[in-house]
């Protein structure tokens, strides 16, 4: 099922790409039911925090009428940044699955944030799900940007 949900996140990323956004998509699932799907909208909204993960978390919370997304899973096409990792922890998401690794960072932020002993919630995570497709989408996007 992880590949199925990551495929849906890839579709969200494609939507963002068509709008000129960095193609990152996210899907939040609980009990095999999709709570939310989103893609980046930073350029459109001119808002730095409108990453796919942040938007999906906001939608899922609204749907459940609760800030706690306990026992939920998030699927993201790119390894979450520190801001999004913090939001994942704070929303009590249980598991985080991502496709492409963020090769621009030499620090493993996910271990630092998801397993921080000061926090009372820990997130299980795993990367590399449909990694090739997720990475290619991002690589192609940035190669096209550089050509312009």
C-alpha positions in Angstrom: 0.0 0.0 0.0 2.9 2.4 0.6 3.6 2.6 -3.1 -0.1 3.3 -3.8 -0.1 6.2 -1.4 3.2 7.5 -2.7 1.9 7.3 -6.2 -1.0 9.6 -5.1 1.6 12.0 -3.6 3.4 12.0 -6.9 0.2 13.0 -8.7 -0.1 15.9 -6.2 3.5 16.8 -7.0 2.7 16.8 -10.7 -0.2 19.2 -10.1 2.2 21.6 -8.4 4.8 21.3 -11.2 2.1 22.3 -13.7 1.6 25.5 -11.6 5.3 26.3 -11.5 5.7 25.1 -7.9 8.6 22.9 -6.8 7.0 19.4 -7.4 6.5 18.0 -3.9 3.3 16.2 -2.9 1.9 14.8 0.3 -0.9 12.5 1.3 -2.1 11.8 4.8 -3.8 8.4 5.5 -5.5 7.0 8.6 -6.9 3.5 8.7 -6.4 3.1 5.0 -8.6 6.2 4.3 -7.1 9.3 2.7 -7.6 12.4 5.0 -5.8 14.9 2.8 -3.7 15.5 -0.3 -1.7 18.6 -1.1 1.2 20.0 -3.1 3.4 23.0 -2.7 1.8 26.4 -3.2 4.5 28.8 -1.9 4.9 30.6 -5.2 1.2 31.0 -5.8 0.4 32.1 -2.2 3.7 34.0 -1.6 3.7 32.2 1.7 6.9 30.5 2.9 5.2 27.8 5.0 2.9 26.5 2.2 4.8 23.2 1.8 2.8 20.2 0.7 3.2 18.6 4.2 1.9 21.8 6.0 -1.1 22.1 3.8 -2.0 18.4 4.1 -1.7 18.5 7.8 -4.0 21.6 8.0 -6.6 19.8 5.7 -6.4 16.6 7.8 -6.8 18.5 11.1 -9.8 20.3 9.6 -11.4 17.1 8.4 -11.0 15.3 11.8 -11.8 18.5 13.7 -8.7 17.8 15.9 -5.0 18.9 15.8 -4.0 15.4 16.8 -3.5 13.1 13.8 -2.7 10.1 15.9 -2.2 6.8 14.1 -2.0 8.6 10.8 0.7 8.2 8.1 2.1 10.9 5.9 3.5 10.1 2.4 5.8 12.8 0.9 7.7 12.7 -2.3 10.7 14.5 -0.8 12.3 14.0 2.6 10.6 16.6 4.9 12.5 19.8 5.8 13.0 20.7 9.5 9.8 22.9 9.5 7.7 20.1 8.1 9.3 17.5 10.3 8.4 19.6 13.4 4.8 19.9 12.2 4.6 16.2 11.6 5.8 15.6 15.2 3.5 18.2 16.7 0.4 16.9 14.9 1.2 13.4 16.4 1.4 11.7 13.0 2.7 8.2 13.7 4.6 7.3 10.5 6.3 9.3 7.8 7.2 7.8 4.5 9.1 9.7 1.8 10.4 9.1 -1.7 13.5 11.2 -2.6 16.2 11.9 -0.1 17.1 15.6 0.3 20.7 15.5 -0.9 21.3 19.2 -0.2 21.5 18.5 3.5 24.4 16.9 5.3 22.4 16.6 8.5 19.8 14.0 9.2 17.1 16.3 10.5 14.6 13.6 10.7 16.5 11.7 13.4 17.1 15.0 15.2 13.5 16.0 15.2 11.5 12.7 15.1 13.5 11.1 17.9 14.2 14.2 20.0 14.1 13.1 23.7 12.6 16.4 24.7 9.4 15.6 22.7 6.8 13.3 24.0 5.9 11.9 20.6 8.2 9.9 18.3 7.6 9.4 14.5 8.6 6.2 12.7 10.0 7.0 9.3 11.4 5.4 6.1 12.6 6.9 2.9 13.2 5.6 -0.6 9.6 4.7 -1.5 9.4 5.1 -5.3 12.6 7.0 -4.9 13.6 6.9 -8.5 10.3 8.4 -9.7 10.3 11.0 -6.9 13.9 12.1 -7.6 13.4 12.2 -11.3 10.4 14.5 -11.0 12.5 17.0 -9.0 15.6 16.7 -11.1 13.7 17.2 -14.3 11.9 20.3 -12.8 15.2 22.0 -11.8 16.9 21.1 -15.0 14.1 22.8 -16.9 14.3 25.8 -14.6 18.0 26.2 -15.3 17.4 26.2 -19.1 15.2 29.2 -18.9 
